[in-house]
Amino acid sequence: MSRVTIYHNPACGTSRNVLALLERARTEPEVVEYLKTPPSRDVLADLIRRMGLPVRQVLRRKGTPYAELGLDDPKWTDDELLDFMMAHPILINRPIVVTPRGVTLCRPSDVVLDLLPDLPPMDINLADLDKEEGVPFLKDTPIPASHPGLVAALTAAGLPVADLADGEGKFFAYWTLGGTLAGYGGYVPLDADVLVRSVVVPAAAQGKGIGRTLVALLLRRAWEEGHQRAWLLTTSAGGFFEKAGFKPVSRDQAPASVLATPQAQGLCPSTATLLSRTITV
């Protein structure tokens, strides 16, 4: 039996990207096309349990009968949601990957790297592998707010650094599979919300779609911790963040926790645009 299994939908670009990386990483995965051969109810329930997620968070909305079935209604129990997933396998989000390191819903596709052994920098077999849309895979590494690379990158980009030492934010450095620095990003946890901040991509890495992947991976980390909505303030990158699913909102729509942050209190100018989006995978 294969030690790596992917519950795969070949029509899904994210699923294809994950499978390509698993194959290039020489894992010889067992591929289960779950729309043709769905897992049993017990197996699906066990996969969700091992992922540590509520059943509702494994439901796929886009391109499924989710809205038609009224699955947004909180009245449905986990058992009932599992019944819906068995009746309509397209409701199972994808791809789910199982390795000796655990079970994960790999969205964005970069998250599959969490399940693989640590890869050496410049791994010849992986360094030249991009996603099928031509964007590099990214690996994120937690870093302290005082990280000199982060401080230097933010300073060069004219982004705030005065509040980095307050210890409230979570920050990451991002690397390509070939070991090239691809950027930095962070967020401040605010109960169910987060304030996204310190997103910066070096000039040499710009124009390659890295920023959008970086934001998706950053929001995934917030989602893993149970956060439900992301907010940010920007003076010049509104167009970029709107392409990443954020929408402009007026400040009177923001929760008090967001308005009380140093960014909203003055680190960002009053002319900065406030944007928000639901955190989903």
Contacts in CASP RR format, 6 or more apart in sequence:
PFRMAT RR
TARGET T0000
AUTHOR 0000-0000-0000
METHOD contacts of the structure
MODEL  1
MSRVTIYHNPACGTSRNVLALLERARTEPEVVEYLKTPPSRDVLADLIRR
MGLPVRQVLRRKGTPYAELGLDDPKWTDDELLDFMMAHPILINRPIVVTP
RGVTLCRPSDVVLDLLPDLPPMDINLADLDKEEGVPFLKDTPIPASHPGL
VAALTAAGLPVADLADGEGKFFAYWTLGGTLAGYGGYVPLDADVLVRSVV
VPAAAQGKGIGRTLVALLLRRAWEEGHQRAWLLTTSAGGFFEKAGFKPVS
RDQAPASVLATPQAQGLCPSTATLLSRTITV
1 30 0 8 1.000
2 28 0 8 1.000
2 29 0 8 1.000
2 30 0 8 1.000
3 27 0 8 1.000
3 99 0 8 1.000
3 100 0 8 1.000
4 22 0 8 1.000
4 27 0 8 1.000
4 28 0 8 1.000
4 29 0 8 1.000
4 30 0 8 1.000
4 97 0 8 1.000
4 98 0 8 1.000
4 99 0 8 1.000
5 29 0 8 1.000
5 30 0 8 1.000
5 31 0 8 1.000
5 32 0 8 1.000
5 97 0 8 1.000
5 98 0 8 1.000
6 15 0 8 1.000
6 18 0 8 1.000
6 19 0 8 1.000
6 22 0 8 1.000
6 29 0 8 1.000
6 30 0 8 1.000
6 31 0 8 1.000
6 32 0 8 1.000
6 95 0 8 1.000
6 96 0 8 1.000
6 97 0 8 1.000
6 98 0 8 1.000
7 32 0 8 1.000
7 34 0 8 1.000
7 39 0 8 1.000
7 47 0 8 1.000
7 92 0 8 1.000
7 94 0 8 1.000
7 95 0 8 1.000
7 96 0 8 1.000
7 97 0 8 1.000
8 15 0 8 1.000
8 18 0 8 1.000
8 19 0 8 1.000
8 31 0 8 1.000
8 32 0 8 1.000
8 33 0 8 1.000
8 34 0 8 1.000
8 94 0 8 1.000
8 95 0 8 1.000
9 15 0 8 1.000
9 33 0 8 1.000
9 34 0 8 1.000
9 35 0 8 1.000
9 94 0 8 1.000
9 95 0 8 1.000
10 16 0 8 1.000
10 33 0 8 1.000
12 94 0 8 1.000
12 95 0 8 1.000
13 132 0 8 1.000
14 94 0 8 1.000
14 95 0 8 1.000
14 106 0 8 1.000
14 107 0 8 1.000
14 108 0 8 1.000
14 109 0 8 1.000
15 94 0 8 1.000
15 95 0 8 1.000
16 132 0 8 1.000
17 109 0 8 1.000
17 131 0 8 1.000
17 132 0 8 1.000
17 137 0 8 1.000
18 95 0 8 1.000
18 97 0 8 1.000
18 106 0 8 1.000
18 109 0 8 1.000
18 112 0 8 1.000
19 29 0 8 1.000
19 31 0 8 1.000
19 95 0 8 1.000
20 129 0 8 1.000
20 131 0 8 1.000
20 132 0 8 1.000
21 109 0 8 1.000
21 112 0 8 1.000
21 113 0 8 1.000
21 126 0 8 1.000
21 129 0 8 1.000
21 137 0 8 1.000
22 29 0 8 1.000
22 97 0 8 1.000
22 112 0 8 1.000
23 29 0 8 1.000
24 125 0 8 1.000
24 126 0 8 1.000
24 129 0 8 1.000
25 116 0 8 1.000
25 119 0 8 1.000
25 125 0 8 1.000
25 126 0 8 1.000
26 125 0 8 1.000
27 99 0 8 1.000
27 116 0 8 1.000
29 97 0 8 1.000
32 39 0 8 1.000
34 89 0 8 1.000
34 92 0 8 1.000
34 94 0 8 1.000
35 89 0 8 1.000
35 90 0 8 1.000
38 44 0 8 1.000
38 86 0 8 1.000
38 89 0 8 1.000
38 92 0 8 1.000
39 47 0 8 1.000
41 82 0 8 1.000
41 83 0 8 1.000
41 86 0 8 1.000
44 82 0 8 1.000
44 85 0 8 1.000
44 86 0 8 1.000
44 92 0 8 1.000
45 82 0 8 1.000
47 96 0 8 1.000
47 98 0 8 1.000
47 103 0 8 1.000
48 55 0 8 1.000
48 58 0 8 1.000
50 98 0 8 1.000
50 102 0 8 1.000
50 103 0 8 1.000
51 58 0 8 1.000
51 96 0 8 1.000
51 103 0 8 1.000
51 104 0 8 1.000
51 105 0 8 1.000
53 105 0 8 1.000
54 78 0 8 1.000
55 78 0 8 1.000
55 81 0 8 1.000
55 82 0 8 1.000
55 85 0 8 1.000
56 76 0 8 1.000
56 78 0 8 1.000
56 81 0 8 1.000
57 281 0 8 1.000
58 85 0 8 1.000
58 92 0 8 1.000
58 93 0 8 1.000
58 96 0 8 1.000
58 105 0 8 1.000
59 66 0 8 1.000
59 71 0 8 1.000
59 81 0 8 1.000
59 84 0 8 1.000
59 85 0 8 1.000
59 91 0 8 1.000
59 92 0 8 1.000
59 93 0 8 1.000
60 66 0 8 1.000
60 90 0 8 1.000
60 91 0 8 1.000
60 92 0 8 1.000
60 93 0 8 1.000
60 94 0 8 1.000
61 67 0 8 1.000
61 280 0 8 1.000
63 90 0 8 1.000
64 88 0 8 1.000
64 90 0 8 1.000
64 91 0 8 1.000
65 88 0 8 1.000
65 90 0 8 1.000
65 91 0 8 1.000
66 72 0 8 1.000
66 91 0 8 1.000
69 84 0 8 1.000
69 88 0 8 1.000
71 81 0 8 1.000
71 84 0 8 1.000
71 91 0 8 1.000
76 84 0 8 1.000
84 91 0 8 1.000
85 91 0 8 1.000
85 92 0 8 1.000
93 105 0 8 1.000
93 107 0 8 1.000
93 281 0 8 1.000
94 105 0 8 1.000
95 105 0 8 1.000
95 106 0 8 1.000
96 103 0 8 1.000
96 104 0 8 1.000
96 105 0 8 1.000
96 106 0 8 1.000
97 103 0 8 1.000
97 104 0 8 1.000
97 106 0 8 1.000
97 112 0 8 1.000
97 115 0 8 1.000
99 115 0 8 1.000
99 116 0 8 1.000
101 114 0 8 1.000
101 115 0 8 1.000
101 116 0 8 1.000
101 117 0 8 1.000
102 115 0 8 1.000
104 111 0 8 1.000
104 112 0 8 1.000
104 114 0 8 1.000
104 115 0 8 1.000
105 111 0 8 1.000
105 281 0 8 1.000
106 112 0 8 1.000
106 115 0 8 1.000
107 220 0 8 1.000
107 281 0 8 1.000
108 213 0 8 1.000
108 216 0 8 1.000
108 217 0 8 1.000
108 220 0 8 1.000
108 281 0 8 1.000
109 131 0 8 1.000
109 137 0 8 1.000
110 137 0 8 1.000
110 138 0 8 1.000
110 139 0 8 1.000
110 140 0 8 1.000
110 213 0 8 1.000
110 216 0 8 1.000
110 217 0 8 1.000
111 217 0 8 1.000
111 220 0 8 1.000
113 119 0 8 1.000
113 137 0 8 1.000
113 139 0 8 1.000
119 126 0 8 1.000
119 139 0 8 1.000
119 177 0 8 1.000
121 178 0 8 1.000
121 179 0 8 1.000
122 178 0 8 1.000
122 179 0 8 1.000
123 177 0 8 1.000
123 178 0 8 1.000
126 177 0 8 1.000
126 178 0 8 1.000
127 176 0 8 1.000
127 177 0 8 1.000
127 178 0 8 1.000
127 179 0 8 1.000
129 137 0 8 1.000
129 177 0 8 1.000
130 136 0 8 1.000
130 137 0 8 1.000
131 137 0 8 1.000
134 208 0 8 1.000
135 208 0 8 1.000
135 209 0 8 1.000
135 210 0 8 1.000
135 212 0 8 1.000
135 213 0 8 1.000
136 176 0 8 1.000
136 177 0 8 1.000
136 182 0 8 1.000
136 208 0 8 1.000
136 210 0 8 1.000
136 213 0 8 1.000
137 176 0 8 1.000
137 177 0 8 1.000
137 213 0 8 1.000
138 174 0 8 1.000
138 175 0 8 1.000
138 176 0 8 1.000
138 182 0 8 1.000
138 210 0 8 1.000
138 213 0 8 1.000
138 214 0 8 1.000
138 217 0 8 1.000
139 174 0 8 1.000
139 175 0 8 1.000
139 176 0 8 1.000
139 177 0 8 1.000
140 172 0 8 1.000
140 173 0 8 1.000
140 174 0 8 1.000
140 175 0 8 1.000
140 217 0 8 1.000
140 218 0 8 1.000
140 221 0 8 1.000
141 172 0 8 1.000
141 173 0 8 1.000
141 174 0 8 1.000
141 175 0 8 1.000
142 170 0 8 1.000
142 171 0 8 1.000
142 172 0 8 1.000
143 150 0 8 1.000
143 171 0 8 1.000
143 172 0 8 1.000
143 173 0 8 1.000
143 184 0 8 1.000
144 171 0 8 1.000
145 164 0 8 1.000
145 165 0 8 1.000
145 166 0 8 1.000
145 167 0 8 1.000
145 169 0 8 1.000
145 171 0 8 1.000
146 164 0 8 1.000
146 165 0 8 1.000
147 171 0 8 1.000
147 173 0 8 1.000
147 184 0 8 1.000
149 173 0 8 1.000
149 184 0 8 1.000
150 164 0 8 1.000
150 171 0 8 1.000
150 173 0 8 1.000
150 184 0 8 1.000
150 185 0 8 1.000
150 198 0 8 1.000
151 161 0 8 1.000
151 164 0 8 1.000
153 183 0 8 1.000
153 184 0 8 1.000
153 200 0 8 1.000
153 202 0 8 1.000
154 160 0 8 1.000
154 161 0 8 1.000
154 164 0 8 1.000
154 184 0 8 1.000
154 198 0 8 1.000
154 200 0 8 1.000
155 161 0 8 1.000
157 200 0 8 1.000
159 197 0 8 1.000
159 198 0 8 1.000
159 200 0 8 1.000
160 197 0 8 1.000
160 198 0 8 1.000
160 262 0 8 1.000
160 263 0 8 1.000
160 267 0 8 1.000
160 268 0 8 1.000
162 262 0 8 1.000
162 267 0 8 1.000
163 262 0 8 1.000
163 263 0 8 1.000
163 267 0 8 1.000
164 198 0 8 1.000
166 262 0 8 1.000
168 188 0 8 1.000
168 189 0 8 1.000
169 186 0 8 1.000
169 187 0 8 1.000
169 188 0 8 1.000
169 189 0 8 1.000
169 197 0 8 1.000
170 186 0 8 1.000
170 187 0 8 1.000
170 188 0 8 1.000
170 189 0 8 1.000
170 221 0 8 1.000
171 184 0 8 1.000
171 185 0 8 1.000
171 186 0 8 1.000
171 198 0 8 1.000
172 184 0 8 1.000
172 185 0 8 1.000
172 186 0 8 1.000
172 217 0 8 1.000
172 218 0 8 1.000
172 221 0 8 1.000
173 181 0 8 1.000
173 183 0 8 1.000
173 184 0 8 1.000
174 181 0 8 1.000
174 182 0 8 1.000
174 183 0 8 1.000
174 184 0 8 1.000
174 185 0 8 1.000
174 210 0 8 1.000
174 214 0 8 1.000
174 217 0 8 1.000
175 181 0 8 1.000
175 182 0 8 1.000
176 182 0 8 1.000
180 205 0 8 1.000
181 202 0 8 1.000
181 205 0 8 1.000
182 201 0 8 1.000
182 202 0 8 1.000
182 205 0 8 1.000
182 210 0 8 1.000
182 214 0 8 1.000
183 200 0 8 1.000
183 201 0 8 1.000
183 202 0 8 1.000
183 205 0 8 1.000
183 210 0 8 1.000
183 211 0 8 1.000
183 214 0 8 1.000
184 198 0 8 1.000
184 199 0 8 1.000
184 200 0 8 1.000
185 196 0 8 1.000
185 197 0 8 1.000
185 198 0 8 1.000
185 199 0 8 1.000
185 200 0 8 1.000
185 214 0 8 1.000
185 218 0 8 1.000
186 196 0 8 1.000
186 197 0 8 1.000
186 198 0 8 1.000
186 199 0 8 1.000
186 218 0 8 1.000
187 194 0 8 1.000
187 195 0 8 1.000
187 196 0 8 1.000
187 197 0 8 1.000
187 218 0 8 1.000
187 221 0 8 1.000
187 222 0 8 1.000
187 227 0 8 1.000
187 230 0 8 1.000
188 194 0 8 1.000
188 195 0 8 1.000
188 197 0 8 1.000
188 261 0 8 1.000
189 222 0 8 1.000
189 225 0 8 1.000
189 227 0 8 1.000
190 255 0 8 1.000
190 257 0 8 1.000
190 258 0 8 1.000
190 261 0 8 1.000
191 255 0 8 1.000
191 257 0 8 1.000
192 226 0 8 1.000
192 227 0 8 1.000
192 228 0 8 1.000
192 229 0 8 1.000
193 227 0 8 1.000
193 228 0 8 1.000
193 229 0 8 1.000
193 230 0 8 1.000
193 231 0 8 1.000
193 255 0 8 1.000
193 257 0 8 1.000
193 258 0 8 1.000
194 222 0 8 1.000
194 227 0 8 1.000
194 229 0 8 1.000
194 230 0 8 1.000
194 231 0 8 1.000
194 279 0 8 1.000
195 230 0 8 1.000
195 231 0 8 1.000
195 232 0 8 1.000
195 233 0 8 1.000
195 258 0 8 1.000
195 261 0 8 1.000
195 263 0 8 1.000
196 215 0 8 1.000
196 218 0 8 1.000
196 219 0 8 1.000
196 230 0 8 1.000
196 231 0 8 1.000
196 232 0 8 1.000
197 232 0 8 1.000
197 263 0 8 1.000
199 211 0 8 1.000
199 214 0 8 1.000
199 215 0 8 1.000
199 218 0 8 1.000
199 237 0 8 1.000
201 210 0 8 1.000
201 211 0 8 1.000
201 214 0 8 1.000
211 240 0 8 1.000
212 240 0 8 1.000
212 243 0 8 1.000
212 244 0 8 1.000
215 241 0 8 1.000
215 244 0 8 1.000
216 244 0 8 1.000
219 230 0 8 1.000
219 279 0 8 1.000
220 281 0 8 1.000
222 230 0 8 1.000
222 279 0 8 1.000
223 279 0 8 1.000
223 280 0 8 1.000
223 281 0 8 1.000
227 279 0 8 1.000
228 278 0 8 1.000
228 279 0 8 1.000
229 276 0 8 1.000
229 277 0 8 1.000
229 278 0 8 1.000
229 279 0 8 1.000
230 246 0 8 1.000
230 276 0 8 1.000
230 277 0 8 1.000
230 278 0 8 1.000
230 279 0 8 1.000
231 254 0 8 1.000
231 258 0 8 1.000
231 274 0 8 1.000
231 275 0 8 1.000
231 276 0 8 1.000
232 241 0 8 1.000
232 246 0 8 1.000
232 274 0 8 1.000
232 275 0 8 1.000
232 276 0 8 1.000
233 263 0 8 1.000
233 264 0 8 1.000
233 268 0 8 1.000
233 272 0 8 1.000
233 273 0 8 1.000
233 274 0 8 1.000
233 275 0 8 1.000
234 241 0 8 1.000
234 268 0 8 1.000
234 272 0 8 1.000
234 273 0 8 1.000
234 275 0 8 1.000
235 268 0 8 1.000
235 269 0 8 1.000
235 271 0 8 1.000
235 272 0 8 1.000
235 273 0 8 1.000
238 246 0 8 1.000
238 248 0 8 1.000
238 273 0 8 1.000
238 275 0 8 1.000
241 275 0 8 1.000
242 248 0 8 1.000
242 275 0 8 1.000
244 277 0 8 1.000
245 277 0 8 1.000
246 275 0 8 1.000
246 276 0 8 1.000
246 277 0 8 1.000
247 275 0 8 1.000
247 276 0 8 1.000
247 277 0 8 1.000
248 273 0 8 1.000
248 274 0 8 1.000
248 275 0 8 1.000
249 274 0 8 1.000
249 275 0 8 1.000
249 276 0 8 1.000
250 274 0 8 1.000
251 259 0 8 1.000
251 264 0 8 1.000
251 274 0 8 1.000
253 276 0 8 1.000
254 264 0 8 1.000
254 274 0 8 1.000
254 276 0 8 1.000
258 264 0 8 1.000
259 265 0 8 1.000
264 274 0 8 1.000
END
